């Protein structure tokens, strides 16, 4: 197994000492902040669909949806 220092040998880095232990207070992803559900209005959806349909034909729209996950 390759050590971290071997991987970083050409990088400008330094090892930091860890001398503080922080208490485990739960998940970093479970934030106690207000959240809002994003929801488009009917007018927003109609505007987006109108713009899409004016620029693309039905076949292009379907193809775009089918390949949406591809990078």
C-alpha positions in Angstrom: 0.0 0.0 0.0 1.3 3.5 -0.9 1.6 5.9 2.0 0.0 9.3 1.9 3.4 11.0 2.1 4.5 9.1 -1.0 1.4 10.3 -2.9 2.1 13.9 -1.8 5.8 13.9 -2.4 5.6 16.5 -5.2 3.0 18.6 -3.4 3.6 21.5 -1.1 2.2 20.1 2.1 2.9 19.7 5.7 1.6 17.4 8.4 -0.5 19.1 11.0 -0.5 17.9 14.6 -3.9 16.9 15.9 -4.1 18.0 19.5 -7.8 19.0 20.0 -10.6 16.5 20.3 -14.0 17.8 19.5 -17.1 16.1 21.0 -19.4 14.1 18.7 -22.5 16.1 18.5 -24.2 14.2 15.6 -24.1 14.4 11.9 -22.5 17.3 10.0 -25.3 16.9 7.5 -28.2 17.2 10.1 -28.2 21.0 10.4 -30.7 22.7 12.6 -31.7 25.3 10.0 -35.0 26.1 8.3 -35.5 24.4 5.0 -37.9 25.1 2.2 -39.2 22.8 -0.4 -38.5 24.1 -3.9 -41.6 24.0 -6.1 -42.2 25.7 -9.4 -45.4 27.6 -10.0 -47.8 26.7 -12.8 -46.7 29.8 -14.6 -43.0 28.9 -14.3 -43.6 25.4 -15.7 -45.7 26.8 -18.6 -43.0 29.3 -19.4 -40.2 26.7 -19.4 -42.2 24.2 -21.5 -43.1 27.0 -24.0 -39.5 28.0 -24.4 -38.4 24.3 -24.7 -41.1 23.5 -27.3 -40.2 26.6 -29.4 -36.5 25.6 -29.6 -36.7 21.8 -29.8 -38.9 19.3 -31.5 -40.5 16.4 -29.6 -37.8 13.9 -30.6 -35.0 16.1 -29.3 -36.9 16.6 -26.0 -37.3 12.9 -25.5 -33.7 12.2 -26.4 -32.5 14.9 -24.0 -34.5 13.4 -21.2 -33.3 9.9 -21.9 -29.6 11.0 -21.8 -29.9 13.5 -18.9 -27.8 11.3 -16.6 -24.9 11.0 -19.0 -21.8 13.2 -18.5 
